[in-house]
């Protein structure tokens, strides 16, 4: 079980790309325009359905497409700044594609290729096909491979669900346009599943893929129950690190259906995506197989990330038509305790076409009975997990909120919330206006900010409303307004986490910052001295000691830190020294001796060091201990977001 949000490194280094490792990808970063690069020659008409997908890490993207011819094909990539009049330079890099024949109903062939070796903060152009038969060229841009970022989550486009593909497409394209215009630097577009209404209907897939935004921003696919019934999902949406064992297919075979569980790491977030269509022992491997998969991935790769986000289609904490489904009740029993024990931070779901935000849930129960409905700031204690369900991103179908029943307030129950009886016990917020929306997630050093944002109104494009559904969205709730927003602060255990961010600096400069919120210790900004060392200072969160024993026995408080880690990169613990002091006197307390860091010929806090102590016979009372921290390293340290844990030990006879 993860007892501290600063996960320990697993020994499996992340696949980071060193600056200059792939010379051809060194290029000037430019703003992302329309996404379409004017071709030097006419595009090859045999290529279609191009989509940019997420890769295994920040330096990868997977491109998937269809071809009407069975030929050897590639994806070609170059920094956009190196193109001249739409012509790719001789230094452009190609990556070979693989694939096979499509299902019989669509004909043609599917292809996919993985782009690797990307550099950060660079705009790229790419095209697919072969020499003399290239597609149009499209753009995407990378950003800093470390630090804060935003991603967008979309619920059930389900193109075709309204019965009018064109109207569904219009709403979906508008949501993609609105959300990326409002968040141009969003780095991932994450799917809640159900891309289409009918798994193998290519006209619906063509409508889903119509927007060029899906060629500019990486789409992290999720399989829904409407996608699972054929092979088109797998043919259109190739995913990294995917386990396609029979346990992860709804019918146990995968011969005629799509499936698989997969994972990837993006900027210190471990994403795990599950095929929730396989949910019991009679349908594939069931939930037990998914729990085993998540456990294995977290055990192997959790140490390479600071956050764990799960994504799957079937919402276990929702409020509409599927809230009381028997299969969701099974999942609601099978999943939550495992997710709590594994230290999952956020679970993103679709399927129920309604927006819900759960209370923090621990082991299938509300974690904190005092958490209020709609509370805008929550603090995840050990095992607290936030579950979010997304409403329709296209407007093709909405489900209305249903009423709780008398089946209980825990586990599989659908009883009422004692604090707000019209809500289900597990939901802090429930909303259905019959208006399109998307979810924005801000990933920060020491918090997640989750917001449901309107991407439309009652007006067209809104297929369901256009075709007769009522709409309760008021005139004051326009595009871009927020339905709900919550800030989630992580659990840091009983110790204190210390994090150092090493950003990209101008020549001759180097520095770092720390988020001091919720137990994360702030080391300030580093400065460079004449010896080319970088140093930062700060203070630990004070520790209060109280001793009221009649024996007046001696006591001491000591601490140590492990190495600072960012995936496979390490800064030795000896880089951190300290000078203890008394914030408040009492209990006979004396501060411990100063400890020099390695740059100052000391061993730093790599060895247990006394923060404060008192001798036999000391007076009873309380003392508050503090320490000034002194972090110093040579300026040759690798860029990264480093974190360690200060472990406190109390001794007394």
N, C-alpha and C positions, 0 to 999 in steps of 0.2 A: 504494500500500500504506500502510496506517496504521502508522506507526512509533512512535506515542505514544498512550497510552490517552486523553489529553485531546485530543479531536478538534477540529480547527479549524472555525470557523463557516463554513458554505457560502454565506452571504449570503441564505439563504431563512429568514426569521424564522418561528419557531413561532407557531402561532395561539393566543396567550395571551389571556385575558380580563382586562381591567383591572378593579380593584375598583370596583364601582358602575357598570360599563358597561351592565348590564342591570338597571335598578332593580327590576323585578318579582322578580328572583331574589335580592334581599337578604333573608336570613331567618336566624333563629336555628337553629343546629345542634342536633339532638336525637338520642338514641340510636335505632338501627334496631331496630324491634320485630319483629313477626311478618312484616312485609312487606305485609300486607293491611290496607287502610283500610276501615273499615265504611262501606258506601255509604249515601248518603241515600235512594236509590231502588234498586229491584231492578236487578241487572246485566242488560245486553242479552245474550240467549242466542245471538245471531248471530255473536258474536266468540269466538274460541278461539285456542289455541296461542300465547299471548303470551310473548315472550322478550325480555329486555333484553340488547342486544349492545354490544360495545365501539364507541366512536367513533374519530374521527381523532386525538383528543387528550383530555386530562383533562376538558375543558369540554364534551364531547359524549357522548351515548349514542345508539344506534340501537335502536329498538323495532320488532319484526317480529311480525305476527299473521296469522291467517286470519279471513275473514269469509264468511258464507254468502250475503251480498247484495252486489251490485255498486254501491256508493254511494260518494260522496265522504266520506273519513274523515280523522281527525286523531288526534294524541296531545296530550293536555292535561296541563300540568305546573304545579305550584305548590309553594312551600316547605310542608312538612307543618305547620309551626307556624302557617300562615295558614288552615288548614282549620278550620271550626267544625262540629262534629257530623257530620263526614264530607263536608260541603259544600265544593266548591272555590270560592274567592273570585272576585270579578269581575276581579281582577288576574291570574288564571291565564293562562298563555300557551299557545297552540296552535300546532302544527306540522303542516302538510299532509302527508298520506300519499300515496304512489304505489304502484303494483302492477299486477297483471294477473290473468287467469284462471289457476286451478291446472291441474295435469295432470288428465287425464280421470278417472283412477282415484280421486282424492280429491274432485274437484268443488270448488266455491266459488272464493274469490279470495284472493290473498296481498296484504298491505299492509306497508309499512315507512315509518317517518318518523325523521328525525334531530333529536334534541333538542340544541340548542346554547345557548351563553351561560350555562352553569351556573357557579355560584359555588362556591368551595371551602368545605369544612367545613360543609356544609348538608345537611339531610335533605329529600328531595323526595317528593311523591306524584304519581303519574301514572295516567292511564287512556286507553283508546283507543276509537275509534268516532266518534260524532257527537252533536250536541246532541239530548237525549231518548233516545239509544240508546248509552249509555256502558257499557263493561265495568266490572268491579270495579276499584277503585283499588289500586295497589301502591306500596311505598316503596323508595327506594334512597338512599344517602347519598354525598356527595363528601367527600374528605379534602383535606389540604393538597396543592396542586398542585406543590410542590417537595419535594425531600429523599427520605429513606428510605421504602421501602414493601415490602409482601409481595404475591406473587401465588401462586396455586395451579394446578397442572398435573395434568390427569386423562387417563389412558390408556383408550381404547377402551371406553366403556360398552357399545356394540354390543348394544343391547336386542333380544332375540329370539334371540341366539346360542346360548343354552342349550336352546332349544326351549320355554321357559316364560317368556312375556313378563312375567307378574305377578311371578315370582321375580326376574327381572332388574331390573325396576322397583324392587322393594323394596331390593335391594342398592345400586342407583344413588342412590335417594333417601336411603338411610342414609349413604352416603359423603358426599353433599352436606351433609347435616345435621351429621355428625360433623366434617367438615373446616372448615365455616364456624363451628361452635360453638367449635372450638379456635382459630380464626383469624378472629374477628369483624371485624377491620379489614383483612382481605385485600381488595385493590382490584380484582383481575381473577381470573376463572376461565378458564383457558386450556385449549383442547381439543387432544387428541392425535389426533383423528379417529375415524371409525367411531362416529358417534352411534347408529346403528341397524344391524341385521343386513341388512335388505333395503331398498334405497334408497327405494322408493315405497310402502312399507307404512305407512299412516297410524296404525294401531293401535300400531306400534312407536314412531313419532314422538310420539304422545300420551303413551306411557309415559315416554319420554325427557324430555318437557317437563312432567311432572306436578308436580315439586317447585317450590314458590314461590321457592326459592333462585335459580332461573334468572330470576326477575323482580325480584330484589333486587340481585344482583351481575352485572356485565357479563360475558357469555360471549364469549370470543374464539374463534370457530369455526375448525376445521381439517377439511378434507375427507379422508376415508379411502376405501379401495377399496370398502367396503360402502356408502358414501354416493354414490359417483360415478355409479351406474348410472341415474339419473333426475333429474328437476328438483326433487324435494322438498327436497333440501339447500339449493339456492339460494332456494327459496320460504320456507323456515323461518328461514334464517340469513343475513340481509343483512349484508355487511361493507363497511368503508370503503376508499376508495382502491383499489378492486379492478380489476385489468386482466383482462377476460374475453376477451382475444384468443384465437383458435383455438389458438395455441401452448400454452395452458395448460389444454387439455381433452384427456382421454385418447384420444378418437376424432377429434380435430382439428376437430370441428364445433361441439359444444356445443348442437346442436339438441335432443338428447334426453337429454343428460347435464349434470351440474353441474361447475363448475371455477373457474379463476381463481387468480391470485396477488394478495396484497394486503399493505399495510403500514400501520402507524400508530405514533405516538410517544406514549408514556405516561411522564411523569415522568423524562425524560432517558434512557429506554430506547427504542431503535428496534427494533420488532418487525416481522419480515418472515415472512409465512406463504405456503407454497408448496403447490401441488397436485402432489404427487409421483406421482400416478397417470400423469401424462405424463412418461415417463422416457427414451425413446429416439426416434430419428428416425422410427420408424414409428408412434409414438403421440403425436400433437400435436407441439409444438415440441421436446419432449425436454429432457434435462438442460441442453443448451447454452442453451436459451431461459431456463431458470430461473437459470442462472449469469449470463446477461446481465441478467436482471431484478434480481437481488440486487446486481450491480455498479452498475447505474444508480441504484437506490434509495440504496445506501450513498454513492455519489458525490454525489447531490443532497441527501440528508438526514442523512447520518452526522454531519455537523458540528453538528447540532442535538441530539445525544444523546451520552451518555457510555458507554453500553453498546449492543451489538448482539446481539439474540437471534433466532435462526431457529427456526421451527416447521414441521414437515411430518410426514406420517404414517409413511412407510416407513423404519423404523430401519435405518441402514447399519452400526451397531455394536451388535448385539444378541447373544443367546445361545441362542435357542430355535428353533422350527420354521422361522422365516424367515431365520435367520442366513446360510444358504447359498443363498438364492434367487438365481437368475441376475440378476433385475432389481436386487436390492439390491447385487450385486457390480458392476453397471454404475454405479450411483449412488456406490458406495464409491470408484470410480476418478474419476468425473466431478466430485464435489463438494469433497472436503477441501482440495485445494490452493487452489482459488478462495476458500474460506471463510477459510483461514489468511491469504492475502494481503490479504483485505478487512478483517481485524481483527475477525472474528466472535468473540464471547466464549463463547456458550452455544448449543447446538443441542438442542431438545426434540423427541422422536420417540415414536411409538406402534407399532401394527401387530403386534408380536411377543408381546404379553401376558406380559411378563416384565420384571423390573427389572434394568437394567444401567446402570453408570456407567463411562464410558471413562476410560482414562488421558488426559492432555492429548495431543491429536493435532495434529501439524504436517505439512502436505503429505502426508497419507495414511500417515504413520509415527508411531510413538510418539515424542513430542517429547523426552523425557528417559528414557534407559534406566535411570536410577537410581530413577525413581519407583516406589514400592512398592505392591503390591496393598492396597487399602483405605486408602491414605494419607489422613488427615483434613484435610490442608492442602496445597494445591498452588499453585505460582507459575507463572503462564503467561508463558513467555518470548515473544519475537516469534513470532507465528503459532500459539501454543498455543490449542487449542479444546477445550472439554469437551462431550461428547455424552452425553445421558441418554435412556434408554428407560423409559417408564412401564408398569407392570403394569396389569391390569384394575381399573378403578375401580368396576365393578358386580358383579364375580364371575360374569359370564355365561360367560366362557371364559378358561382359563389354558393357556399352552403350557409344556411342560417344557423345561428346559435340555438342550441337545444337546452332543455332544463335538466338540472341535476335530479337524481332519484334518491332512493333510500338504501343504496347498496354500500354505504360506508365512506369514511374519509381517510383512506389509506389503501395501499396496494392496488388491487384491481377495481376498487370502488369508484362510483361516480356520484358520490354524495355532495351536498352543498358546502360551500365555504362558510364556516361559522361567522366570519367577519363580513361577508357579503353573500348572502344566501342565494342570490340569482346566479352566482358563478359556481363552477365546479371547485371542489376543495383545493385542487392543486394549482389553480390559475390565479395569478395576481392581476392580470389584465386579459379581457376578452373584447374583441371588436369585430363588427361586421357592418359595413356601410354600403356594400356592393360597389366598391370603388377599388381600382387597381392600386397595388402598393408593392414596395420592395423593402428589404431590410438592409440597413447599413451597419457594419460592425467595424468599430475603430479598435485596433489592437495597439495598445500602449505598453510601456515598460511594466506598469504595475496596475493596469486596469483594462477591462473590456467595456466599451460603450456600445450598446445595442439599441438601434432605433428603427421603428417601423415608419416608413415615409410614403405619403401618397404620391403616386405617379400619374393619377388621373382624377377626374371628377365624375359626376353623373353623366356628363356630356360624352358624346362619341370622341374617340373610339372606346367603346365599352360594350362589347357584344351582348353580354347577358342583359344589360339594361336596355340596349337598343331593341332587343327581341322580346321585351315585356317584363323583365324583373324590375321591381321598385328600387328606389335609391334614397338613402337617408343622409347623404352627404350635404351639409349646409353650404351656403354661399361663402362662408368664412373659412372653408377648409379646402383651399386650392392646392394645385400641384406643388409639391415640395414641402407642404406642411407635415408636421410630425404627429402621428397617431399616438405613439408611446415611445418613451426613451428611458433606459436604465443604465446605470454605471455599476459594474460588478468589480468588486475588489477581491483579490485572491486571498487564499489562506496561506500564511507563512509559517505555520507550525509554532512550536514553543521557542524557536531560535530566531535569529535576525538574519535576513538576507542582505547581502551587500552586492550591488551591481555597478559595473563600470561600463559605460558606452564609449567606444573609441570611434569617433566619426571620421569621415573623410575631411581632410584639412588642406588648406592652401600650402604651398611649399614653405618650409621653415616653421610651420605651426603644427601643433598637436594638442588635443584636449579631450576631456570626457565630462559627462554629466550624469547625475544620479537622480532618480525619482524618489523623493523622500516619503512618499505616501504609504501608509499602512505597513510600517515596519521596515521599509526599504531605506537603507542608510545613505544619506547624501554626502558624497565626497567632493562636491563642488566642481570647479573647473581646473584642469591641470595647467601648469606653467612650465616652461622650459628654462633650465638654467644653463650656465656657460659650459657645463660638463655634458650637455646634451642628454640630460635626464628629464623625464616628465614626472611631475609630482602633483598630488591632489590631497586635500585635507578635509576632514569632516569630524563628526562626533557620533558615537554610538547612541542609540536610544537609552536614556538613563535607566539604571537598574536599582530598584529600591530593595533594601535588605531590612528585615525586621527581626529582632531577637528579643524575646521576652522570657527566656528560660531562666529559671532560678539558679541553674548550675553555672551560668556565665562562662560557658565553654568557648574555646577559640573557634573561629570560623574563617573561611576564605572563599572568595569567588574568583574563579579562573576562567579563561577562555582560550580558544584556539580557532583557527580557520583552516580550511582546506585550500587547495589551489583554486585560483580563479579560472573558470572554464567558460568557453563558448564553443560547444560541440567538440571538435578535435583540437582546438587551440587552447593553450594553457598559459597562465601567468602564475609563477610560483607563489605560494602563500607567504613566503618570506618577504615579499614586496610590501607587505602591510605591517607597519609598526604602530605603537601607540604610547600615549602618556596618560595614565590614569589620574583622576582627581576626584575630590568629593564635591558633589553638587549640593548635598546637605549632610551635615555632620550628625553623628549619633551612633549608638551601639558600639562605641569604641573603635569605629572604623578608621583605617588608615589606607590611603591609596597604594596600590602596588607600584613597583619600579617601572620607569620608562623602558620600553623595548624598541631598539633600533631596527629598521628594516635592512634588508640585505645590501642595498646600495650604500648604506651607512655602516657597513661591516657588522650588522646584527643578523639574527635569525628570524626576526619578525615574529608574527603570531603563528608561524608554522609549528612552534612548540607551545605547550600550555603555559600561559603567563597569568600572573596574579593581577586581578583588577582591583581588589580590595580585601582587607583582612582585619581581624581583631584578635587580641591576645586573650589568654585565660584571665578571667576576672574583670572583663570589660563591663561597662554599664549596659543596662537593658535599654531598648529603644529601637529607633529606625535610622537608617542612613541611605542616602541615594548616591550611587556610584556612577561616574561618567568616565569617558576617555576620549581624548583627541586622537584621531586616526591620521597616520602619515603614510600615504601610498606613493611609492617612487619606483619607476622602472626606466630602463634605457629607452630612448625614442625609437629604437628599432622594433618595438613591440608591434605585432600584427594588429591591424584594425579588427574590431569585433565588439560584441556586447557581452562583457565578462561578468560572471556572478559567482559568489561563494557564500558560505554560511558561517556565521559566528556562533560557535557552540559554547554554551555557558555551563560550567560545572560548579556546584556548591558543595563544599566539604566542611564538616564539623564533627567534633568528637562528642 
